[in-house]
Amino acid sequence: MPKSTKDLLEFWEDQMKLSHTSSNYFFRKSPSHYHMMLLVMSAFKLKQNLSVEELKTKLFKTSRPKSALIINEACEKGFFYLEKTSEDQRKKYIKPSASFIEEFNDYLSTLKNLSF
């Protein structure tokens, strides 16, 4: 097996060993979970505020109740948190936690170092 293929396989196996605590496992449960992760991290990287309602609207082929469940679960697991605005207490922005940002960056860094 070529080294790069073996590295990718080992990386995936390492990720699965962490499956019950890892954000990588949580956000790969479904396309909706993965899409949510990408939307939140994209807004974070672009320094844009993303409200919970905007996130629910942007999720492709996901009902609003299902979106709310995924958001709540991600917050309960500590991957995201909600931030209220000072001008409108009803509006909440969804933000990635510091630990999730670090895990996401490590994941991207590892993927960038794997090549075929």
C-alpha positions in Angstrom: 0.0 0.0 0.0 1.5 3.4 -0.9 2.6 5.5 2.0 0.0 8.3 1.4 -2.9 5.8 1.3 -1.6 4.2 4.5 -1.3 7.6 6.2 -4.9 8.4 5.3 -6.1 5.1 6.5 -4.2 5.5 9.8 -5.6 9.0 10.2 -9.1 7.7 9.7 -8.6 4.9 12.2 -7.2 7.3 14.8 -10.2 9.5 14.3 -12.6 6.6 14.8 -10.8 5.6 18.1 -11.9 9.0 19.4 -15.4 8.6 18.0 -17.4 9.1 21.2 -15.6 12.3 22.2 -14.5 13.6 18.8 -16.2 16.4 16.9 -15.0 14.6 13.8 -17.4 11.7 14.6 -20.3 14.0 15.5 -20.1 16.1 12.4 -19.8 13.1 10.1 -23.1 11.5 11.3 -24.9 12.9 8.3 -24.5 15.4 5.5 -26.5 17.9 7.5 -24.1 17.6 10.5 -21.1 18.1 8.2 -22.8 21.0 6.3 -23.5 22.7 9.6 -19.9 22.4 10.7 -18.7 23.9 7.4 -21.2 26.8 7.6 -20.2 27.7 11.2 -16.5 27.4 10.5 -16.8 29.4 7.3 -18.6 32.3 9.1 -16.0 32.1 11.9 -13.0 32.3 9.5 -14.6 35.1 7.5 -15.4 36.9 10.8 -19.1 37.0 10.1 -21.9 36.6 12.6 -24.1 33.7 11.8 -27.4 33.6 13.7 -29.2 30.4 14.7 -32.1 31.3 12.3 -29.7 32.0 9.4 -28.0 28.6 10.0 -31.3 26.8 10.0 -32.3 28.5 6.7 -28.9 27.7 5.0 -28.8 24.0 5.9 -29.6 22.1 2.7 -32.5 19.7 2.8 -32.8 19.8 6.6 -36.0 20.6 8.4 -35.9 23.5 11.0 -36.7 21.1 13.9 -33.9 18.7 12.8 -31.5 21.7 12.5 -32.5 22.9 16.0 -31.8 19.4 17.4 -28.3 19.3 15.8 -27.5 22.8 17.0 -28.6 21.9 20.6 -26.6 18.7 20.5 -23.5 20.5 19.2 -23.8 23.0 22.0 -24.3 20.3 24.7 -21.2 18.6 23.5 -19.2 21.8 23.7 -18.5 22.2 20.0 -20.5 25.4 19.6 -22.0 28.0 21.9 -24.7 30.7 21.5 -24.0 34.4 21.9 -26.7 36.9 22.4 -26.5 40.3 20.9 -26.7 43.4 23.0 -29.1 45.2 20.7 -31.6 42.3 20.4 -31.6 39.7 23.2 -33.8 37.4 21.1 -31.1 37.0 18.3 -28.4 34.4 19.1 -25.2 33.9 17.1 -23.7 30.5 16.9 -19.9 30.4 17.5 -17.4 27.5 17.6 -15.8 26.8 21.0 -12.0 27.3 21.4 -11.5 23.6 21.8 -13.5 22.9 18.6 -11.5 25.5 16.6 -8.3 23.8 17.7 -9.6 20.3 16.8 -10.9 21.6 13.4 -7.5 23.3 12.6 -5.6 20.1 13.6 -8.0 18.1 11.3 -7.4 20.5 8.4 -3.6 20.5 9.0 -3.5 16.7 8.9 -5.5 16.5 5.8 -3.3 19.1 4.1 -0.2 17.0 4.9 -1.7 13.9 3.3 -1.2 13.7 -0.4 -1.7 11.2 -3.2 
